[in-house]
Amino acid sequence: MKSHIQPSIGWFVLSEADRASANRYLASLASDGTRDELGFAPIHFAFADRLFPGTSVQHAQLRYVFFVAWGYQELLARTAGQRFSVDELFEIERRFSLRLMRTVKSLDNSGISGWTRYQAGERPIVRASTIYWTALRSWKMVGAVGGGDGSPTEVQLRNIWPQLVTRSDGDEGKALVTTLFEGLPAAPAGWQNKTGELDFRLRRCEAEYLRRRWRVAGDGGAQPLLSRLTDAGVSTESLWSARVFDVATPSERRALVLARQAASLACIARAAHSALVEAKRNEDRGLCESRHADAFPDLRDQHKETALQLDVDALQRETGIDRELVGFIKVVTGWLRDQGSLEAIARDLTLRERSLKESRAFLLNEKRRRDWRKAVATPLDYRWPVVRNMIDCIQEAS
């Protein structure tokens, strides 16, 4: 797997096929839940991480952060002073996952992580604890342990696991186990049972705990927009709602304006890319599909005005995106301003995709186009659908 994701899943014992599958899955969710052939993910991450720290497009159910924390607490109580046991953690996750699966009416869209693998009697490729660990760290649910300066990564926690128990001088050397999650609400009664209902509904104490954690989740312990929106009960359909802007600070409002403009530009570029791939696929296979070709003109017209307002230099200062992405955005902006055709941008989109995907680029690789399927392009959403659901969960439980 690529080096930039090794810390997250590098300590699984997986087959080559599973490693490749995990890599593809994580890459597919690199930005806003869609394939990122043109490399807009850095913009998505920069704004989403600033405004909604600790969140991810993979966070389907907020209460998972407690399942993961309770699972680690249970594992620590069992194995304090011993080496970290991935197998035991897997079994804890299997146990609560099966209980969740027996509780929901439909597994499709249930948000249960890895349910298809559990249903087949197999282990998920990516564990829930890996998916949600970033939230536990960013929301300061897990503290500094083992002499570290900050919350540990999963790999760091595994390495210092034997150090999480010490011996007191008195009481005949009684074992003292480190507290991983300070102030964490208690697990529900029967947490370690193999059967019994278990669901995703937050208890009030859990919701209030998350409110407190979110208030200090920003850079330097500042209160991020995520927290202030939750306190104000704002979970509007659109991130660009006046209610969101009313809660935002002046600097966040400036960021939101840039984010909206960049989102529109990304939508147009992705729509153009999809229309071009669709046309090539039609040529490859003798098809006459036009879903993306039909959608492109309306998407361009809908988002053009907003996209052309984008100050690319201000965007770079705000997000730290690299020169290559800045240059590509300026090319797309110029093409939009000139009212260019799809053919006029085809070469630039092909060069951009090739620079990122090399021989795997859809515009160049006929074999990869054979099974190409993609939803109609949408603007970058900066995880707002996930965040909106989280805020609703907190409100319902409070």
C-alpha positions in Angstrom: 0.0 0.0 0.0 1.0 3.6 -0.4 3.1 5.0 2.4 0.7 7.8 3.3 -1.9 5.4 4.6 0.4 2.8 6.2 0.0 4.2 9.8 -3.7 3.6 9.6 -3.9 0.1 8.4 -0.3 -1.2 8.2 -0.7 -3.6 11.1 -3.5 -5.7 9.7 -2.7 -9.3 8.7 -4.2 -9.3 5.2 -3.8 -11.0 1.9 -2.5 -9.1 -1.0 -6.0 -9.0 -2.5 -7.4 -7.5 0.8 -4.6 -4.9 1.0 -5.3 -3.9 -2.6 -9.0 -3.7 -1.8 -8.5 -1.7 1.3 -6.3 0.7 -0.6 -8.9 1.2 -3.3 -11.6 1.7 -0.8 -9.8 4.3 1.2 -8.7 6.1 -2.0 -12.3 6.1 -3.2 -13.3 8.1 -0.1 -10.3 10.4 -0.4 -12.4 13.6 -0.5 -16.1 13.7 -0.6 -17.0 10.1 -1.2 -16.3 10.2 -4.9 -13.3 9.1 -7.0 -10.9 12.0 -7.1 -9.4 11.7 -10.6 -8.6 15.4 -10.9 -7.0 15.9 -7.4 -9.4 18.3 -5.6 -9.1 16.3 -2.4 -6.6 18.7 -0.8 -9.1 21.5 -1.0 -11.8 19.3 0.5 -9.5 18.2 3.4 -8.2 21.7 4.2 -11.7 23.2 4.6 -13.4 20.2 6.2 -10.6 19.6 8.7 -10.7 23.2 9.7 -14.4 23.6 10.0 -15.3 20.1 11.1 -12.2 18.5 12.8 -12.2 14.8 13.4 -14.9 14.0 10.9 -14.7 11.7 7.9 -17.0 10.7 5.0 -16.7 7.2 6.4 -18.4 8.2 9.7 -21.8 6.7 9.1 -22.8 6.5 12.8 -21.7 8.9 15.5 -22.1 6.4 18.4 -19.3 4.3 16.9 -16.8 6.6 18.7 -18.1 5.2 22.0 -18.2 1.6 20.8 -14.5 1.9 19.8 -13.6 3.6 23.1 -15.4 1.0 25.2 -13.8 -1.7 23.1 -10.3 -0.4 23.8 -11.2 0.0 27.5 -12.3 -3.6 27.6 -9.2 -4.8 25.8 -6.9 -2.8 28.2 -8.6 -4.3 31.2 -8.0 -7.8 29.9 -4.5 -7.3 28.6 -2.8 -4.6 30.7 0.9 -5.1 30.7 0.8 -7.6 27.8 1.4 -7.1 24.1 -1.4 -5.6 22.1 -3.7 -8.2 20.7 -5.2 -7.3 17.3 -7.1 -10.6 17.4 -8.9 -9.8 20.7 -9.8 -6.3 19.4 -11.2 -7.9 16.3 -13.4 -10.2 18.4 -14.7 -7.4 20.5 -15.7 -5.5 17.3 -17.2 -8.7 15.9 -19.3 -9.1 19.1 -20.8 -5.6 19.1 -21.2 -5.6 15.3 -23.2 -8.8 15.3 -25.4 -7.4 18.1 -26.0 -4.2 16.0 -26.8 -6.4 12.9 -29.4 -8.3 14.8 -31.0 -5.0 16.0 -31.4 -3.1 12.7 -34.3 -3.7 10.4 -32.2 -3.5 7.2 -28.5 -3.9 6.9 -28.3 -1.9 3.7 -27.5 1.7 4.6 -27.5 0.8 8.3 -24.1 2.3 8.8 -22.7 -0.9 10.4 -19.1 -1.0 9.5 -18.0 -4.2 7.7 -21.4 -5.9 7.9 -21.1 -7.7 4.6 -17.8 -9.3 5.7 -19.3 -10.2 9.1 -22.3 -11.7 7.4 -20.0 -13.9 5.3 -18.1 -15.0 8.5 -15.0 -12.9 7.6 -13.2 -10.0 9.1 -13.7 -6.5 7.7 -10.7 -5.2 5.7 -10.8 -1.9 7.6 -11.9 -2.1 11.2 -14.4 0.4 12.8 -11.7 1.3 15.3 -9.4 2.4 12.5 -12.2 4.4 10.8 -13.2 6.3 13.9 -9.8 6.6 15.7 -9.1 10.0 14.1 -12.3 11.3 15.7 -11.2 10.1 19.1 -7.9 11.8 18.7 -9.2 15.1 17.2 -12.0 15.4 19.7 -9.4 14.8 22.5 -11.4 11.8 23.8 -8.1 9.9 24.1 -5.4 11.7 26.0 -1.6 11.6 26.0 -0.4 8.2 27.3 2.9 6.4 27.7 4.9 9.7 28.0 3.8 11.0 24.6 3.0 14.7 24.0 -0.4 14.2 22.4 -3.0 11.6 21.6 -1.4 8.5 20.1 -2.1 7.1 16.6 -3.3 3.5 16.6 0.2 2.2 15.7 1.7 4.3 18.6 -0.9 3.0 21.0 -0.2 -0.6 20.0 3.6 0.0 20.5 3.2 1.5 24.0 0.4 -0.9 25.1 2.6 -2.9 27.6 3.5 0.5 29.3 -0.1 1.3 30.1 0.2 -0.6 33.4 2.5 0.3 36.2 3.1 -1.1 39.7 2.6 0.9 42.8 5.2 0.9 45.6 2.6 0.0 48.2 -0.2 -2.5 48.2 2.2 -5.3 47.3 2.9 -3.8 43.9 -0.8 -3.4 42.9 -1.2 -2.8 39.1 -2.2 0.7 38.1 -3.8 0.8 34.6 -3.6 4.0 32.6 -6.9 5.7 31.8 -7.2 6.1 28.0 -10.5 8.0 27.9 -10.9 10.6 30.7 -14.5 11.2 31.7 -15.9 8.7 29.1 -19.5 7.8 29.8 -19.9 4.2 31.1 -20.7 1.5 28.6 -24.3 0.3 28.6 -25.3 -2.5 30.9 -24.4 -5.9 29.4 -21.8 -4.3 27.0 -19.7 -7.5 27.1 -22.7 -9.8 26.4 -22.8 -11.6 23.0 -26.5 -11.1 22.6 -29.0 -8.3 23.4 -30.1 -5.2 21.6 -27.4 -2.6 20.8 -28.2 0.5 18.7 -26.8 3.8 17.5 -29.1 6.1 19.6 -27.0 8.3 21.7 -27.8 8.6 25.4 -28.0 12.1 26.8 -24.8 11.7 28.8 -23.0 10.7 25.6 -24.4 13.6 23.7 -23.3 16.1 26.4 -19.9 14.5 26.5 -19.4 15.0 22.8 -20.6 18.6 23.1 -17.8 19.2 25.6 -15.2 17.4 23.5 -16.2 19.3 20.4 -15.8 22.7 22.1 -12.0 22.2 22.4 -11.5 20.3 19.1 -10.2 23.2 17.1 -6.6 24.2 16.6 -5.0 25.2 19.9 -8.1 24.1 21.7 -10.4 26.6 20.1 -14.1 26.0 19.5 -14.6 25.0 15.9 -17.6 25.7 13.7 -18.7 22.1 14.3 -19.2 22.8 18.0 -20.9 26.2 17.6 -23.3 24.9 15.0 -24.2 22.0 17.4 -24.7 24.4 20.3 -26.9 26.6 18.0 -28.8 23.6 16.7 -28.0 24.4 13.1 -28.1 21.5 10.6 -29.6 23.1 7.5 -29.8 21.3 4.2 -27.2 23.5 2.7 -23.8 24.4 4.1 -24.1 27.7 2.4 -27.2 28.6 4.4 -27.4 32.1 6.1 -27.9 30.3 9.4 -24.5 28.7 9.0 -22.9 32.0 8.2 -24.6 33.7 11.1 -22.8 31.2 13.5 -19.4 31.4 11.7 -16.7 33.8 12.8 -15.5 36.4 10.2 -12.5 34.2 9.3 -14.7 31.2 8.9 -17.1 33.2 6.7 -14.2 34.1 4.4 -13.2 30.4 4.3 -16.8 29.3 3.6 -17.0 31.7 0.6 -13.8 30.4 -0.9 -14.9 26.8 -0.1 -18.2 27.4 -2.0 -16.5 28.9 -5.0 -13.9 26.0 -5.1 -16.7 23.5 -4.7 -18.5 24.9 -7.8 -15.3 24.9 -9.9 -14.5 21.3 -8.9 -18.1 20.3 -9.9 -17.7 21.7 -13.4 -14.3 20.1 -13.9 -15.5 16.8 -12.7 -18.6 17.0 -14.9 -16.5 17.7 -17.9 -14.2 14.9 -17.1 -17.1 12.4 -16.7 -18.7 13.6 -20.0 -15.3 13.0 -21.8 -14.8 9.6 -20.2 -18.4 8.6 -21.1 -17.8 9.7 -24.7 -14.6 7.6 -24.9 -16.4 4.6 -23.4 -19.1 4.9 -26.0 -16.5 4.8 -28.7 -14.8 1.8 -27.0 -17.9 -0.3 -26.7 -20.3 1.0 -29.4 -22.6 2.6 -26.8 -24.7 5.7 -26.9 -25.0 6.6 -23.2 -25.4 10.3 -22.5 -26.1 10.7 -18.8 -23.0 12.8 -18.2 -23.1 14.6 -21.5 -26.7 15.6 -20.8 -25.9 16.8 -17.3 -22.8 18.8 -18.1 -24.4 21.9 -19.7 -26.8 22.4 -16.8 -24.0 21.9 -14.2 -21.7 24.3 -16.0 -24.4 27.0 -16.2 -25.5 26.4 -12.6 -22.1 26.8 -11.1 -20.2 29.0 -13.6 -20.9 32.4 -11.9 -19.8 31.1 -8.5 -16.8 29.4 -9.8 -15.5 32.4 -11.7 -15.6 34.5 -8.5 -12.9 32.3 -7.0 -9.7 34.1 -6.0 -7.2 31.3 -6.6 -4.3 33.0 -4.8 -6.5 33.5 -1.7 -7.5 29.8 -2.0 -3.9 28.8 -2.0 -3.2 30.9 1.1 -6.2 29.5 2.9 -5.6 25.8 2.0 -1.9 25.4 1.2 -2.6 23.6 -2.1 0.4 22.9 -4.3 1.4 24.9 -7.4 0.2 22.1 -9.8 -3.4 22.3 -8.4 -3.3 26.1 -8.5 -2.2 26.0 -12.1 -4.9 23.5 -13.0 -7.6 25.6 -11.4 -6.4 28.7 -13.3 -6.6 26.7 -16.6 -10.2 25.6 -15.8 -11.1 29.1 -14.8 -9.7 30.5 -18.1 -11.6 27.9 -20.1 -14.9 28.8 -18.3 -14.4 32.5 -18.8 -13.8 31.8 -22.5 -16.9 29.7 -22.7 -14.9 26.8 -24.1 -16.3 23.6 -25.4 -15.6 20.1 -23.9 -13.1 19.4 -26.6 -11.2 22.6 -25.6 -10.6 21.4 -22.1 -10.0 17.7 -23.0 -6.3 17.9 -23.3 -5.8 19.7 -20.0 -8.1 17.3 -18.1 -6.2 14.4 -19.7 -2.8 15.8 -18.6 -4.1 16.5 -15.1 -5.5 13.0 -14.6 -2.3 11.4 -16.1 -0.1 13.4 -13.7 -2.1 12.0 -10.8 -3.0 8.5 -11.9 -0.4 7.7 -14.6 -1.5 4.6 -16.6 -4.6 4.2 -14.5 -6.2 7.4 -15.8 -9.6 6.8 -17.2 -9.1 9.2 -20.1 -6.1 7.1 -21.2 -6.9 3.5 -20.2 -9.5 1.7 -22.2 -9.4 -1.3 -20.0 -10.2 0.7 -16.9 -13.1 2.4 -18.8 -14.9 -0.9 -19.4 -16.5 -1.0 -16.0 -16.5 2.7 -15.4 -19.6 3.9 -13.6 -20.1 7.2 -11.8 -22.8 9.4 -10.4 -23.4 12.8 -12.0 -20.9 15.3 -10.6 -21.7 17.4 -7.5 -19.9 20.2 -5.7 -17.4 19.3 -3.0 -19.5 19.0 0.2 -16.8 19.2 2.8 -18.4 16.3 4.7 -21.5 18.5 5.5 -24.0 15.6 5.0 -22.0 13.6 7.6 -21.7 16.6 9.9 -25.4 17.5 9.6 -26.3 14.0 10.7 -23.9 14.2 13.7 -25.5 17.5 14.8 -29.0 16.0 14.5 -27.9 13.0 16.6 -26.6 15.3 19.4 -29.8 17.4 19.2 -32.1 14.4 19.4 -30.3 13.0 22.5 -29.9 16.3 24.4 
